[in-house]
Amino acid sequence: MKADPKSVLTGVYYIDGDVAAGWGALAAGCKFIAGYPITPSTEAAEAFARVAPKAGAIFIQMEDELASIAAVLGAAWGGAKAMTITSGPGYSLMMETIGYGAMLETPFVLLNVQRGGPSTGVPTKTGQADMMQSRWGSHGDYEIIAISPDSPQEMFDYTIKAFNLAEKYRCPVMIMADECVGHMTEKVVIPAADEIEIEPRNFYKGSAEEYLPFKPGSDLIPQIAKAGDGLNLFISGLAHNEKGYPVKKDEPRGIYLKRLIDKIQKNKDKIIELKEEETENCEVVVVSYGISSRVAIKGIDMAREKGIKVGNLRLVTVWPFPDEKIRELANRVKAFVVPEINYGQIVFEIERCCDGKANVVLVPHGGAGVHNPQDICDAIELGAQKEKKSEGIIEFKTRLEKLVFEGNWSAKE
Amino acid sequence: METLTTRNTYHPMENLLRMDRLPHIWCPGCGIGIAVTTLAAALDKAQVDLNNVCIVSGIGCTGRVAGYVKLDSFHTTHGRAIPFATGIKLANPNLKVIVFSGDGDLLAIGGNHFIHAARRNIDMVVICVNNFIYAMTGGQVAPTTPLTAYATTSPYGCVEPPFNIPYIADSAGAVYVARWTALHVRRLATSIVEALHKTGFSLIEVISPCAQYYSRINRLGDGIDMMRFYHTNAEIRHGENTKNLDIPFQSNIICGKFVDRERPSYTERYNKWRTQIKGEDNEG
């Protein structure tokens, strides 16, 4: 299906990533955004609120993030494509209901413009420390999809993709952006509506008597319905059977979980998007996502100038994690270098997939800024010097850490 | 249009209940079942298209209502029935949305959503079953537990003054506010019908016996004793100022319809505003 021309602001713009995401949501057919203002995500909500009415969409500013995410799920079951927008503390508040969304197999999108944490942290500066929370933040076992854009153009493009994935796989899809990408202003090209592919909601069309809201098709995904279809839906966060009814004592209780996980894990090949460059014959590969992948390009160039063969692997999709790709690379590279704006999150996934076959160098960053490309270059050099034999995660100190912890830092620098 | 009377069944309640989910989990002497039966009677009386009615509950004893009612029904997370219902209503304004939940769910963990939905005047009927206690978890103190009443987490008597629910709803902007006990089934049904025909945020409080916890812990007898108490102590005062509706421990319970007024609902305001924007756009 093509996008609705009323919802597509075709043209060439110079806008920031947040605005691009708001406009991307509209182009994707989003009819409902509920949100609560929080830096640095607010501009996305503002952008949507401004353009929504003309396209027949609603923006409502709720009383808090708990209400925002609940309203988004309600709107999704009312039949609308829906999204919420948040950051840091707001994201934490939404966690319970994200799990509810996963449990109900509700298609919805959540834009998290990550900021420095924990707690109030550094509200106006960047961070990438919610990556594990996006995967494991709600209680219980579930699967989500997370995408990490690295430019305003991608904020537009991947917001549309996020909606399409949410519809296809009936699960929460997180756009794990960060303050840098959200506030970075660049050229964004919005194509004509007929060039934008939209995944329509797969509504059940059969008889009311036969409808089982959680009976999957061959792709493991059930057809969805909405309130008002005359199907007498019962939708509950309790462990439920195919009819949506709570499982009874004599039914196997945990078994529904297997499909919630399988529908993502077994469709991984179709979901995961990676960007690879010169990974064929490299000795070190840099794995990064979001704004760090923009900074990594410079670090990689610097290392290549020194004659090191460096590959670049960018995780556009962070969850589900591309285990197979990392395993395959681990067989032939000496080391992985992982710059991320945290003290180690995705790096542990990489270490797990390496299975002792390659070294892993974390280039940490405490947030409120991005890496110094020189650090990434140094880490690449360190990785290249090591034997292929794995030492696990190799400790790497950034320039800033050396300055501060060796007592040479002064406010001037 | 599908209504209760057009649904072809043998038992009068079969029209509205998911018979394949019975027996329900409520204890003997509980008033929630009465409230559900009354809702069924009201839906019949109101002649609304059942395919356009959806019911949203939170968590707790009353939260289980959604699971037994044969309508589009949603059993949401604790406290979030109202914002979830807000999302449904805004996504499809043609639906009649009923929120059916308990006092703890709607007024404690969900208290903020309650006042904001009333302020926005979201078109929904909120039926709040108030049993003065957290019953599903075994009898803990609630924001509605009367001062001095016992609960497992107020073993020396409740030290906090309770909420006066109709007063909160009234102050926050509800267009329809009523209170009945589980004994007043016909009057409660009439209130639900009236609320279903209102546009805007309606609140109906249903004082309900909790025989297993509230009543047992406070030595008030069983369900029938509680009903007898309502019979003696409920006082109907329509139009009473909602300020005067506090419920002290084992004293008079003032019932009636207290608020019935008109205020533009969220959807009405939004649509008007949207038409204006579109008009301006056309001029440009």
Interface residues (C-beta under 8 A of the other chain):
Chain A: K31 F32 A34 P53 K54 I58 I60 M62 E63 D64 L66 A67 S68 A70 A71 V72 L73 G74 A75 A76 W77 G78 G79 A80 A82 E96 T97 Y100 K226 A227 G228 D229 G230 L231 N232 L233 F234 I235 S236 G237 L238 Y245 P246
Chain B: E2 R18 D20 R21 N51 N52 C54 V56 A66 G67 K70 L71 D72 S73 F74 H75 T76 T77 G79 R80 I82 P83 F84 A85 T86 G87 I88 K89 L90 A91 N92 N94 L95 N112 H113 H116 Y270 W273 R274 I277 K278 D281
